Structure formats: structure tokens, C-alpha cells
Amino acid sequence: MGTATSELTIRPYEQADRAAVLRIAADTAAFGAPVEVFLDDRRLFCDAVYRYYVDYEPEHAWVAVAAAEVTGFLVGCADTRRRDRCIARRIAPAAAVNLLRGRYRVGRRTVRHACAEVAAALRREFPAVDLAAYPAHLHINLDARWRGQGAGRGLMEAYLRQLRALAVPGVHLRTTSLNTAAVALYTRLGFELLDARATRLWAQVAEGYVENRCYGLRLG
Ligand SMILES: CC(C)(COP(=O)(O)OP(=O)(O)OC[C@H]1O[C@@H](n2cnc3c(N)ncnc32)[C@H](O)[C@@H]1OP(=O)(O)O)[C@@H](O)C(=O)NCCC(=O)NCCS
């Protein structure tokens, strides 16, 4: 199974891709730049955000491959409430134990970002989404060398086909106004802006006006 776009191939994720997917996730987390822009230890980021997709729902993950190298990925979740339960019951407790045992480096950047997240939540800067209409979600990231060559569209189309085959009614995703290439990709695929909130969450790392955005696509 796989869709070739010139020398790029889109295929389902395999467990052997895990390290490459997590590396690209961390290398591209800050609007396409490395997560170290706002966190001290990428292991904390990978455990808190990505472990769910690669370890608990790998059947909905896809990779872009060129010359046997993973160049990008899309990780998906068909039922966001299921992901939220898994985070509350398994992933957050495991990460908290690692944190208390000193297994993550926690420095000024991490503390500052954690405080900014809490403040943004209190100011209601995270967009709302109707999970009954848009139960699925996704994250997509490509290695910087492989952007603009069709892999993003290929990954999205593979995942959207999969969700339609499962009769999932809708899919959403979260991004920011700073992710301009991503916004162009989602808009071209028919996603609509569901909610946008001005935010100061990224004030330490980006200048000017920034919005947290949620886009959605009905699949029925
Ligand atoms: C966003 C991302 C996944 C897009 O993947 P990509 O392979 O670069 O995009 P594609 O080449 O498949 O382009 C898809 C469409 O978006 C458009 N597009 C891509 N990059 C664009 C850019 N920088 N500006 C405007 N439009 C752009 C293309 O014109 C294309 O439209 P078409 O297929 O109708 O011709 C990739 O650029 C990326 O990983 N960026 C950094 C991480 C990131 O922001 N991830 C998303 C977090 S929410």
C-alpha cells in the first residue's frame, strides 16, 4: 500500500518508524523549528504530546518516505475523547512520575512555557471544537528539506480517505496564524476555520499578533 508523489512515497506507519517520527515531531514543533525554542527537554514533549499516537493509535498514522528515509508524518486520532481518556489515565500519570523522578531536564524555558500555557487557558485563548461533529483530529509535520513537494497533501489525502472509510463524520486540527504553509494546505483541502482566538501564548518566541486556530472538515 502506498501512493508515490515523484520520489516520495506515502505509506502507513510502522513501529520501526517510531524514532524518526518522534525526531521530526520535536525538530518541527515550534512553527516548523525545533521544540527547544520553548522547552528544555524534547523527551517531555514527545511523551506528553506524541506517545499517544505512536503507541496507542498507530493504525491511524502515516509517513512520507524518500530513499528509505522517513521525511514526514501525519499522526491521527479517530476519536478525540478516547485520546483524552488515555492521556488522563495513562500518559499524564507516567509523564508525572518521570518528572518527579527527575528524568526530564526542566529549566527556565520549560517553566516559562508551562506558565504561559496555564495563563492562556485561563484567558480562554484555546479555540473550542464540537467533538460530536468533528471527533477526529491530526498532527502533520515534515522535515524542513522535504516541504513544498506534495508530501503534506499526500499524507492528508491518505488519512482523510481512511477516516471516510471508517465513516467518521468530521475531523479537526489546531494550529496558529504563524503556520502559514499549514493553513494554506488545510484551506486547499476544504477545511473551514471553526474558531480563532488571539493569544499571548507565543509572545516569548514570536513577535506580533498571533491567533490560536481550529479548522474542521465534515467528511459525510
Ligand atoms: C505544513 C506542511 C505539513 C505542508 O506540507 P508540504 O508538503 O510542505 O505541502 P504540499 O507541498 O503538499 O502543499 C500542499 C498545498 O499547500 C500549498 N502550500 C504549501 N506550502 C505553502 C506555502 N509556504 N505558502 C503557500 N501555500 C503553500 C501548496 O501550494 C499546495 O497546494 P496544491 O496542492 O493545491 O498545489 C509542511 O510545510 C510542514 O511540515 N511545515 C512545518 C510544520 C507545520 O507547520 N506543521 C503543521 C502544524 S499545525
The ligand as a MOL file (V3000), in Angstrom:
LIG
                    3D

  0  0  0     0  0            999 V3000
M  V30 BEGIN CTAB
M  V30 COUNTS 48 50 0 0 0
M  V30 BEGIN ATOM
M  V30 1 C 2.5240 22.3010 6.6680 0
M  V30 2 C 3.2250 21.1780 5.9190 0
M  V30 3 C 2.8520 19.8480 6.5290 0
M  V30 4 C 2.7420 21.2240 4.4570 0
M  V30 5 O 3.2930 20.1450 3.7440 0
M  V30 6 P 4.0250 20.3750 2.3280 0
M  V30 7 O 4.4580 19.0740 1.8120 0
M  V30 8 O 5.0510 21.4320 2.5290 0
M  V30 9 O 2.8210 20.9450 1.4410 0
M  V30 10 P 2.4890 20.4790 -0.0590 0
M  V30 11 O 3.7110 20.6120 -0.8820 0
M  V30 12 O 1.8060 19.1700 -0.0450 0
M  V30 13 O 1.4570 21.6210 -0.4750 0
M  V30 14 C 0.0690 21.4700 -0.2190 0
M  V30 15 C -0.6610 22.7080 -0.6810 0
M  V30 16 O -0.3730 23.7940 0.1980 0
M  V30 17 C 0.2090 24.8820 -0.5300 0
M  V30 18 N 1.3940 25.3500 0.1810 0
M  V30 19 C 2.3880 24.5890 0.6890 0
M  V30 20 N 3.3150 25.3810 1.2680 0
M  V30 21 C 2.8690 26.6490 1.1060 0
M  V30 22 C 3.4030 27.9270 1.4920 0
M  V30 23 N 4.5550 28.0290 2.1610 0
M  V30 24 N 2.6840 29.0300 1.1680 0
M  V30 25 C 1.5010 28.9330 0.4870 0
M  V30 26 N 0.9590 27.7370 0.1040 0
M  V30 27 C 1.6460 26.6350 0.3980 0
M  V30 28 C 0.6550 24.3330 -1.8650 0
M  V30 29 O 0.5080 25.2880 -2.8980 0
M  V30 30 C -0.2210 23.1120 -2.0760 0
M  V30 31 O -1.4010 23.4040 -2.7880 0
M  V30 32 P -1.8190 22.4700 -4.0330 0
M  V30 33 O -1.5740 21.0280 -3.6100 0
M  V30 34 O -3.2440 22.7790 -4.2580 0
M  V30 35 O -0.8900 22.9040 -5.1380 0
M  V30 36 C 4.7610 21.3680 5.9520 0
M  V30 37 O 5.1120 22.5370 5.2710 0
M  V30 38 C 5.3470 21.4180 7.3450 0
M  V30 39 O 5.6420 20.3900 7.9240 0
M  V30 40 N 5.5370 22.6270 7.9200 0
M  V30 41 C 6.1750 22.8160 9.2320 0
M  V30 42 C 5.3970 22.1890 10.3830 0
M  V30 43 C 3.9690 22.6570 10.4820 0
M  V30 44 O 3.6750 23.8370 10.4000 0
M  V30 45 N 3.0790 21.6760 10.6910 0
M  V30 46 C 1.6670 21.9330 10.8680 0
M  V30 47 C 1.3990 22.2350 12.2710 0
M  V30 48 S -0.3180 22.6370 12.5310 0
M  V30 END ATOM
M  V30 BEGIN BOND
M  V30 1 1 1 2
M  V30 2 1 2 3
M  V30 3 1 2 4
M  V30 4 1 2 36
M  V30 5 1 4 5
M  V30 6 1 5 6
M  V30 7 2 6 7
M  V30 8 1 6 8
M  V30 9 1 6 9
M  V30 10 1 9 10
M  V30 11 2 10 11
M  V30 12 1 10 12
M  V30 13 1 10 13
M  V30 14 1 13 14
M  V30 15 1 14 15
M  V30 16 1 15 16
M  V30 17 1 15 30
M  V30 18 1 16 17
M  V30 19 1 17 18
M  V30 20 1 17 28
M  V30 21 1 18 19
M  V30 22 1 18 27
M  V30 23 2 19 20
M  V30 24 1 20 21
M  V30 25 1 21 22
M  V30 26 2 21 27
M  V30 27 1 22 23
M  V30 28 2 22 24
M  V30 29 1 24 25
M  V30 30 2 25 26
M  V30 31 1 26 27
M  V30 32 1 28 29
M  V30 33 1 28 30
M  V30 34 1 30 31
M  V30 35 1 31 32
M  V30 36 2 32 33
M  V30 37 1 32 34
M  V30 38 1 32 35
M  V30 39 1 36 37
M  V30 40 1 36 38
M  V30 41 2 38 39
M  V30 42 1 38 40
M  V30 43 1 40 41
M  V30 44 1 41 42
M  V30 45 1 42 43
M  V30 46 2 43 44
M  V30 47 1 43 45
M  V30 48 1 45 46
M  V30 49 1 46 47
M  V30 50 1 47 48
M  V30 END BOND
M  V30 END CTAB
M  END
